[in-house]
Amino acid sequence: MNIKAIDKKYVLPTYARADVEFIKGENATLFDVDGKKYIDFTSGIGVVSVGHGNKRVADALCKQVSAITHISNLYYIEPQALAAQKVVEASGYDMQCFFGNSGAEANEGAIKIARKHGERDGEIKRYKIITLNHSFHGRTITTVKATGQESMHNYFGPFPDGFVYADGIEEIESLLDDHTAGVMIELIQGEGGVEPQDKEKVQKLAKLLKEKEIPLIIDEVQTGCYRVGEFTASQAYGIEPEIITLAKGVGGGVPVGIVMTTLKNVLSAGDHGSTFGGNYLSSRAVCEVVDILNERKASGDLEITSLLFNNALESFYKKYEDIFIQKVGFGMMCGLRVKDADTLTNIINAARQNGVMVLKAGRNTLRFLPPLTITKEEIDEGFEALSRAVSSL
Ligand SMILES: *Cc1c(COP(=O)(O)O)cnc(C)c1O
């Protein structure tokens, strides 16, 4: 049996897989089983931030796993402490970290911190979490409920109570009450369609929540770890949230989720935990990825790459203004709105056939999340392939 048949027979059908099987990657270049080459403008949905097959990450992980991979959180774990230090220092915030294994899990941790913090005076139980419509916060029962999209709430109920959805940042104020434990938002909605929030509105909200002592949770699972130019999008927006969650790009391909917070004394021993979270393997990956990207930030390479990518995307957009209506995004989290949403799947399929991988977001957005290390040659080759794809339709 070939791999597709085995997958169909033994793996639950929760994904609509495209007909391609990759076996090797080098930075932003992928190779499939037939040796065909592709440029990767997806980085595995914003995960492979330092490129496929990154030598420094591979060497650090090989060295780590041949020494020790896992011992549980009952003991000190050197790379976990160092990863926390690196992440906190890169953010510039006065925070501490908890390590889990995914974005959803990081958001679960954030909600637990906000809710326990909300019970601080005992008298009023603050439990409500306000999130935005068109948001995406994960696939666990709680984070599905936190996600403000009706289509995600069709099955799986009853859900935990206390999630309230706002139509936009400006509607949040009117929804705050004595029971509000926290507000959780993405600064640039990813799955919702590469939708950046307005900076002034976000700053106003952050200020209001500080006055009311309601924690602001920023879901940076997609925007974090230099995706938008700064270590966190929160820094780019000039705000100081109480809680930030990270996942996707921060492990460079190794599963990791981090919740970091200024509320250091809310959780006590026993309140939260994870068997795998922050083990030697995943936290070593975080150390190496953050080091690599810190260096690229300091040298200016990160900004150059972002400029090159955005210039190439802009020229591509100008060339096909009959198909696309708007270029959107922030840093290396970019999108093109497609005039006719029905053509989006055709574009993505034609792109793959022509040797470039791109993503969908929301209803009508072609999404680009390239590795932050993508080279000029890879960018040019990718957009040439994308031009061929779009011209072929
Ligand atoms: C991907 C994503 C998540 C969920 O992360 P998982 O690792 O799939 O659990 C949560 N929030 C945002 C903003 C995301 O982009």
The ligand as an SDF file (V2000), in Angstrom:
LIG
                    3D

 15 15  0  0  0  0  0  0  0  0999 V2000
   -2.8230   28.3380   15.1690 C   0  0  0  0  0  0  0  0  0  0  0  0
   -3.4220   29.2220   16.1890 C   0  0  0  0  0  0  0  0  0  0  0  0
   -3.9000   28.7120   17.4120 C   0  0  0  0  0  0  0  0  0  0  0  0
   -3.9440   27.2390   17.7190 C   0  0  0  0  0  0  0  0  0  0  0  0
   -2.6800   26.6800   17.7990 O   0  0  0  0  0  0  0  0  0  0  0  0
   -2.5200   25.0650   17.8580 P   0  0  0  0  0  0  0  0  0  0  0  0
   -1.0430   24.8620   18.0260 O   0  0  0  0  0  0  0  0  0  0  0  0
   -3.0460   24.5350   16.5640 O   0  0  0  0  0  0  0  0  0  0  0  0
   -3.2900   24.5970   19.0150 O   0  0  0  0  0  0  0  0  0  0  0  0
   -4.3780   29.6140   18.3420 C   0  0  0  0  0  0  0  0  0  0  0  0
   -4.3860   30.9320   18.0990 N   0  0  0  0  0  0  0  0  0  0  0  0
   -3.9370   31.4520   16.9340 C   0  0  0  0  0  0  0  0  0  0  0  0
   -3.9540   32.9270   16.7480 C   0  0  0  0  0  0  0  0  0  0  0  0
   -3.4510   30.6200   15.9320 C   0  0  0  0  0  0  0  0  0  0  0  0
   -3.0380   31.1360   14.7800 O   0  0  0  0  0  0  0  0  0  0  0  0
  1  2  1  0
  2  3  1  0
  2 14  2  0
  3  4  1  0
  3 10  2  0
  4  5  1  0
  5  6  1  0
  6  7  2  0
  6  8  1  0
  6  9  1  0
 10 11  1  0
 11 12  2  0
 12 13  1  0
 12 14  1  0
 14 15  1  0
M  END
$$$$
